[in-house]
Structures are given as structure tokens and as C-alpha cells.
């Protein structure tokens, strides 16, 4: 267990020193995009609750809201998976096929 903690601390030091800086920067952009899309979808939900649109425009507004919400979910899950990959320490050694 202590070996895993040491490898994790080493990985955190590497990230602070700038290893994989481009991947971390791109992942931060995905998080920001995800929160922006969620914010837009909730803003559109609020607008639709306050203003009643005529029938064809109501369907368009609901479709746009759903696209923003699903896009926020997609980018959020992508950023979460990427973050768990970036924070994972390197394995102790290569896998062994034969014991």
C-alpha cells in the first residue's frame, strides 16, 4: 500500500513540474466547456419556464436545451475519465504473464 502512495506522490510532483502540461491544459478546457454547456442549458430551462414560446419555437428551444445538456454530460464524463487517467500513478512494474 505504501508503494502505491509513493508512486502517487511522485506522479503529483511530476504534474506540478509540468509533465503532461498540454494534456492537463486540454482537460481543464473540457471541464470549462462542460460547465459552460450545463450553465447554458439551465439558463435556457429558466427562460422557457418564464416565457411561453409558440409551438414550433418551443420544440426548437427544447431541442437546443437538450443538445447543450447532453453535450455538457459528454464533455464532463470525458474530462472526468481523462483526469483519473492523468492522476493515476505509473504501475510498479510490467505485468507478469507467468507466476
KOLMAR-824897 format. One line per field, with one value per atom (N, C-alpha, C, O): residue number from 1; x, y, z; atom name; residue in three letters. Coordinates in steps of 0.05 Angstrom, whole numbers. Example, Ala and Ser with C-alpha at 12.3 -4.5 7.8 and 13.67 -1.06 7.14 Angstrom:
<nodes>
resi	[1:1:1:1:2:2:2:2]
X	[264:246:264:285:257:273:258:268]
Y	[-114:-90:-66:-66:-45:-21:1:23]
Z	[156:156:156:169:142:143:157:161]
name	[N:CA:C:O:N:CA:C:O]
resn	[Ala:Ala:Ala:Ala:Ser:Ser:Ser:Ser]
</nodes>
This chain:
<nodes>
resi	[1:1:1:1:2:2:2:2:3:3:3:3:4:4:4:4:5:5:5:5:6:6:6:6:7:7:7:7:8:8:8:8:9:9:9:9:10:10:10:10:11:11:11:11:12:12:12:12:13:13:13:13:14:14:14:14:15:15:15:15:16:16:16:16:17:17:17:17:18:18:18:18:19:19:19:19:20:20:20:20:21:21:21:21:22:22:22:22:23:23:23:23:24:24:24:24:25:25:25:25:26:26:26:26:27:27:27:27:28:28:28:28:29:29:29:29:30:30:30:30:31:31:31:31:32:32:32:32:33:33:33:33:34:34:34:34:35:35:35:35:36:36:36:36:37:37:37:37:38:38:38:38:39:39:39:39:40:40:40:40:41:41:41:41:42:42:42:42:43:43:43:43:44:44:44:44:45:45:45:45:46:46:46:46:47:47:47:47:48:48:48:48:49:49:49:49:50:50:50:50:51:51:51:51:52:52:52:52:53:53:53:53:54:54:54:54:55:55:55:55:56:56:56:56:57:57:57:57:58:58:58:58:59:59:59:59:60:60:60:60:61:61:61:61:62:62:62:62:63:63:63:63:64:64:64:64:65:65:65:65:66:66:66:66:67:67:67:67:68:68:68:68:69:69:69:69:70:70:70:70:71:71:71:71:72:72:72:72:73:73:73:73:74:74:74:74:75:75:75:75:76:76:76:76:77:77:77:77:78:78:78:78:79:79:79:79:80:80:80:80:81:81:81:81:82:82:82:82:83:83:83:83:84:84:84:84:85:85:85:85:86:86:86:86:87:87:87:87:88:88:88:88:89:89:89:89:90:90:90:90:91:91:91:91:92:92:92:92:93:93:93:93:94:94:94:94:95:95:95:95:96:96:96:96:97:97:97:97:98:98:98:98:99:99:99:99]
X	[17:0:17:11:39:56:70:76:75:88:69:78:43:24:23:22:23:23:48:46:71:95:94:103:84:82:62:66:40:20:32:28:47:61:81:83:95:114:99:109:76:60:51:51:42:33:56:52:80:104:110:116:108:112:92:100:67:47:52:48:61:67:92:94:110:134:128:144:104:97:96:93:100:98:69:50:65:38:22:-2:35:22:1:-20:6:-13:-38:-60:-35:-59:-75:-100:-62:-76:-90:-113:-77:-90:-115:-135:-112:-135:-158:-181:-151:-172:-186:-210:-171:-184:-203:-224:-196:-215:-240:-262:-237:-261:-279:-303:-267:-283:-298:-322:-284:-296:-319:-340:-314:-335:-359:-382:-354:-376:-393:-417:-380:-395:-409:-432:-397:-410:-435:-456:-434:-457:-479:-503:-472:-492:-505:-529:-489:-500:-519:-540:-511:-529:-555:-577:-553:-578:-596:-621:-585:-603:-613:-636:-598:-608:-631:-651:-628:-650:-674:-697:-671:-694:-708:-733:-693:-705:-720:-741:-708:-722:-748:-768:-747:-771:-792:-816:-784:-804:-818:-841:-803:-814:-829:-848:-820:-832:-844:-830:-869:-881:-878:-889:-863:-859:-882:-894:-887:-907:-896:-872:-913:-907:-882:-865:-877:-853:-827:-807:-829:-805:-800:-777:-821:-818:-802:-785:-809:-794:-765:-747:-759:-732:-717:-694:-729:-716:-711:-690:-730:-725:-703:-686:-702:-680:-653:-634:-651:-625:-617:-594:-637:-631:-620:-601:-633:-624:-596:-580:-590:-564:-543:-521:-548:-529:-526:-503:-548:-546:-531:-513:-537:-523:-493:-476:-488:-460:-445:-422:-458:-445:-439:-418:-458:-453:-430:-413:-430:-409:-381:-363:-378:-352:-344:-321:-364:-358:-348:-329:-360:-351:-323:-306:-319:-293:-271:-250:-277:-257:-253:-230:-273:-270:-253:-235:-257:-241:-212:-194:-208:-181:-167:-143:-181:-169:-160:-139:-177:-170:-146:-129:-144:-121:-95:-74:-98:-74:-64:-40:-83:-75:-65:-54:-70:-62:-32:-19:-20:9:17:1:42:52:52:55:49:49:76:96:76:100:120:144:110:127:110:86:123:108:91:98:68:52:66:81:61:74:53:31:61:43:45:25:68:73:82:99:71:79:101:110]
Y	[-24:0:25:44:25:48:54:77:32:36:51:69:45:59:89:106:95:122:137:161:124:137:142:164:123:127:150:166:151:172:200:219:202:227:235:258:215:221:232:251:220:229:258:274:264:291:311:334:303:321:325:347:304:306:325:342:323:341:370:388:375:402:413:437:395:404:409:420:401:408:384:388:360:336:334:337:329:326:352:351:375:401:406:417:397:401:385:394:360:344:355:355:365:378:403:408:419:444:437:450:417:409:398:403:384:374:396:395:416:439:453:462:454:466:449:460:423:406:410:411:413:419:445:447:466:492:491:502:477:474:459:466:438:423:441:441:456:474:496:504:506:526:515:528:491:478:473:477:463:460:486:488:507:533:543:554:540:548:532:544:506:490:499:500:504:512:540:546:557:584:582:596:565:561:549:555:531:520:542:543:560:583:601:611:607:624:611:625:585:571:570:569:570:569:597:598:618:644:654:670:645:655:631:611:632:611:617:636:600:603:590:571:600:586:558:552:541:512:506:491:516:508:518:504:541:552:538:536:528:513:488:481:474:449:455:440:477:484:491:483:506:513:489:487:470:445:429:418:427:412:425:410:451:464:460:455:462:457:428:425:409:381:377:362:390:388:399:387:422:434:415:412:404:387:362:354:348:324:330:314:352:360:365:357:377:381:355:351:335:309:295:283:297:283:294:279:321:333:329:327:329:324:296:293:277:249:245:231:258:256:269:257:292:305:289:287:277:260:236:230:223:199:207:193:229:239:246:241:259:267:242:242:222:198:184:173:186:174:190:179:217:233:231:233:228:226:199:196:179:152:149:157:137:133:111:94:112:91:65:64:43:17:10:21:-8:-15:-28:-23:-45:-59:-70:-67:-82:-93:-117:-130:-121:-144:-170:-173:-190:-216:-236:-238:-249:-269:-295:-309:-302:-328:-322:-305:-335:-331:-349:-348]
Z	[0:0:0:-14:15:16:-10:-17:-25:-52:-70:-85:-69:-86:-78:-96:-52:-43:-52:-60:-51:-60:-90:-99:-106:-135:-141:-159:-125:-129:-123:-138:-101:-94:-116:-122:-127:-148:-173:-185:-179:-202:-197:-216:-173:-167:-170:-179:-161:-165:-194:-202:-210:-239:-251:-268:-244:-255:-247:-263:-222:-214:-229:-233:-237:-251:-281:-295:-290:-318:-336:-361:-326:-343:-352:-336:-378:-389:-387:-383:-388:-384:-406:-400:-430:-452:-447:-453:-437:-431:-408:-409:-388:-365:-374:-366:-391:-401:-418:-415:-436:-452:-435:-441:-413:-396:-381:-376:-373:-359:-378:-370:-404:-424:-426:-429:-425:-426:-402:-405:-378:-354:-357:-351:-367:-371:-391:-387:-413:-433:-422:-428:-406:-394:-376:-379:-359:-341:-357:-349:-378:-395:-407:-408:-418:-431:-411:-417:-387:-366:-358:-355:-355:-349:-370:-364:-395:-417:-417:-422:-412:-412:-389:-393:-366:-344:-348:-340:-360:-367:-387:-384:-407:-426:-413:-421:-394:-379:-364:-364:-352:-338:-356:-350:-379:-399:-408:-411:-414:-423:-402:-408:-376:-355:-352:-345:-359:-356:-380:-378:-404:-429:-443:-447:-451:-466:-496:-506:-510:-538:-554:-544:-578:-595:-602:-599:-612:-615:-631:-621:-655:-669:-654:-654:-643:-629:-602:-593:-590:-565:-570:-554:-591:-598:-604:-596:-618:-624:-598:-595:-580:-555:-538:-526:-537:-522:-534:-520:-560:-574:-568:-562:-569:-564:-535:-529:-517:-488:-484:-469:-497:-494:-506:-495:-528:-540:-521:-518:-509:-490:-466:-457:-456:-432:-438:-422:-460:-467:-474:-467:-487:-492:-466:-463:-446:-420:-406:-394:-408:-397:-411:-397:-437:-452:-445:-439:-446:-440:-411:-405:-393:-365:-360:-345:-372:-369:-382:-371:-405:-418:-400:-397:-389:-371:-346:-336:-335:-311:-316:-300:-339:-346:-351:-343:-365:-371:-345:-342:-326:-301:-285:-273:-284:-269:-282:-268:-309:-323:-317:-312:-317:-312:-283:-278:-264:-236:-227:-206:-244:-237:-237:-256:-216:-215:-235:-242:-243:-260:-246:-221:-260:-247:-235:-243:-216:-202:-221:-220:-238:-257:-280:-280:-300:-322:-313:-294:-325:-317:-323:-342:-305:-309:-320:-310:-341:-353:-337:-334:-328:-314:-286:-282:-267:-239:-231:-208]
name	[N:CA:C:O:N:CA:C:O:N:CA:C:O:N:CA:C:O:N:CA:C:O:N:CA:C:O:N:CA:C:O:N:CA:C:O:N:CA:C:O:N:CA:C:O:N:CA:C:O:N:CA:C:O:N:CA:C:O:N:CA:C:O:N:CA:C:O:N:CA:C:O:N:CA:C:O:N:CA:C:O:N:CA:C:O:N:CA:C:O:N:CA:C:O:N:CA:C:O:N:CA:C:O:N:CA:C:O:N:CA:C:O:N:CA:C:O:N:CA:C:O:N:CA:C:O:N:CA:C:O:N:CA:C:O:N:CA:C:O:N:CA:C:O:N:CA:C:O:N:CA:C:O:N:CA:C:O:N:CA:C:O:N:CA:C:O:N:CA:C:O:N:CA:C:O:N:CA:C:O:N:CA:C:O:N:CA:C:O:N:CA:C:O:N:CA:C:O:N:CA:C:O:N:CA:C:O:N:CA:C:O:N:CA:C:O:N:CA:C:O:N:CA:C:O:N:CA:C:O:N:CA:C:O:N:CA:C:O:N:CA:C:O:N:CA:C:O:N:CA:C:O:N:CA:C:O:N:CA:C:O:N:CA:C:O:N:CA:C:O:N:CA:C:O:N:CA:C:O:N:CA:C:O:N:CA:C:O:N:CA:C:O:N:CA:C:O:N:CA:C:O:N:CA:C:O:N:CA:C:O:N:CA:C:O:N:CA:C:O:N:CA:C:O:N:CA:C:O:N:CA:C:O:N:CA:C:O:N:CA:C:O:N:CA:C:O:N:CA:C:O:N:CA:C:O:N:CA:C:O:N:CA:C:O:N:CA:C:O:N:CA:C:O:N:CA:C:O:N:CA:C:O:N:CA:C:O:N:CA:C:O:N:CA:C:O:N:CA:C:O:N:CA:C:O:N:CA:C:O:N:CA:C:O:N:CA:C:O:N:CA:C:O:N:CA:C:O:N:CA:C:O:N:CA:C:O:N:CA:C:O:N:CA:C:O]
resn	[Unk:Unk:Unk:Unk:Unk:Unk:Unk:Unk:Unk:Unk:Unk:Unk:Unk:Unk:Unk:Unk:Unk:Unk:Unk:Unk:Unk:Unk:Unk:Unk:Unk:Unk:Unk:Unk:Unk:Unk:Unk:Unk:Unk:Unk:Unk:Unk:Unk:Unk:Unk:Unk:Unk:Unk:Unk:Unk:Unk:Unk:Unk:Unk:Unk:Unk:Unk:Unk:Unk:Unk:Unk:Unk:Unk:Unk:Unk:Unk:Unk:Unk:Unk:Unk:Unk:Unk:Unk:Unk:Unk:Unk:Unk:Unk:Unk:Unk:Unk:Unk:Unk:Unk:Unk:Unk:Unk:Unk:Unk:Unk:Unk:Unk:Unk:Unk:Unk:Unk:Unk:Unk:Unk:Unk:Unk:Unk:Unk:Unk:Unk:Unk:Unk:Unk:Unk:Unk:Unk:Unk:Unk:Unk:Unk:Unk:Unk:Unk:Unk:Unk:Unk:Unk:Unk:Unk:Unk:Unk:Unk:Unk:Unk:Unk:Unk:Unk:Unk:Unk:Unk:Unk:Unk:Unk:Unk:Unk:Unk:Unk:Unk:Unk:Unk:Unk:Unk:Unk:Unk:Unk:Unk:Unk:Unk:Unk:Unk:Unk:Unk:Unk:Unk:Unk:Unk:Unk:Unk:Unk:Unk:Unk:Unk:Unk:Unk:Unk:Unk:Unk:Unk:Unk:Unk:Unk:Unk:Unk:Unk:Unk:Unk:Unk:Unk:Unk:Unk:Unk:Unk:Unk:Unk:Unk:Unk:Unk:Unk:Unk:Unk:Unk:Unk:Unk:Unk:Unk:Unk:Unk:Unk:Unk:Unk:Unk:Unk:Unk:Unk:Unk:Unk:Unk:Unk:Unk:Unk:Unk:Unk:Unk:Unk:Unk:Unk:Unk:Unk:Unk:Unk:Unk:Unk:Unk:Unk:Unk:Unk:Unk:Unk:Unk:Unk:Unk:Unk:Unk:Unk:Unk:Unk:Unk:Unk:Unk:Unk:Unk:Unk:Unk:Unk:Unk:Unk:Unk:Unk:Unk:Unk:Unk:Unk:Unk:Unk:Unk:Unk:Unk:Unk:Unk:Unk:Unk:Unk:Unk:Unk:Unk:Unk:Unk:Unk:Unk:Unk:Unk:Unk:Unk:Unk:Unk:Unk:Unk:Unk:Unk:Unk:Unk:Unk:Unk:Unk:Unk:Unk:Unk:Unk:Unk:Unk:Unk:Unk:Unk:Unk:Unk:Unk:Unk:Unk:Unk:Unk:Unk:Unk:Unk:Unk:Unk:Unk:Unk:Unk:Unk:Unk:Unk:Unk:Unk:Unk:Unk:Unk:Unk:Unk:Unk:Unk:Unk:Unk:Unk:Unk:Unk:Unk:Unk:Unk:Unk:Unk:Unk:Unk:Unk:Unk:Unk:Unk:Unk:Unk:Unk:Unk:Unk:Unk:Unk:Unk:Unk:Unk:Unk:Unk:Unk:Unk:Unk:Unk:Unk:Unk:Unk:Unk:Unk:Unk:Unk:Unk:Unk:Unk:Unk:Unk:Unk:Unk:Unk:Unk:Unk:Unk:Unk:Unk:Unk:Unk:Unk:Unk:Unk:Unk:Unk:Unk:Unk:Unk:Unk:Unk:Unk:Unk:Unk:Unk:Unk:Unk:Unk:Unk:Unk:Unk:Unk:Unk:Unk]
</nodes>
